[in-house]
Amino acid sequence: MKVRAAVSVAALLLTYAVVPMAQDKAAVQVEQAGPLRAGGPVVFNVKLNEPLPKGARFDFRISPVSADQEIQFGSGEPVDASQKDFRVGGTLPEGALPGEWHISVIYLFLPGTGWTRNTIAPNDLRFKVEGKPYPIPTKAEVSLGKDAKENSSEKK
């Protein structure tokens, strides 16, 4: 009986801890159906859990999962007076890597802020971008050039 009561209390406490965390994310949806195209338009619907304070804004960044090619969009204008619903849109660059993309980060700039580390946690939205694949360098062999060797021995 005591074990059952302890398990029930633990489950209840866990529910109170997890449910608020799940509700503290910004819900983001892609408006287009199907894959997006490099060089084409993209529109996201963003629903914040709390109203955006007057004078505040957010920067919305997306990136391929396979590399860091962050594309930034501003928060734009709210859809309604609630200051919670926004349409964020723009154009993907012609060189957007094809493949799976995600929301890299949403930075929150409070009124009067020039730079911030404040972020808004988004849901884990994934979407496909179509485009022309191209190789990306991942390794480099670096050596000291002749002029640099001579200069370093003169300083001794």
Secondary structure as UniProt FT lines:
FT   HELIX           2..23
FT   STRAND          26..30
FT   STRAND          36..37
FT   TURN            38..39
FT   STRAND          41..47
FT   TURN            54..55
FT   STRAND          57..64
FT   STRAND          71..74
FT   TURN            81..82
FT   STRAND          85..91
FT   TURN            94..95
FT   STRAND          99..109
FT   TURN            111..112
FT   STRAND          126..130
FT   HELIX           146..154
//
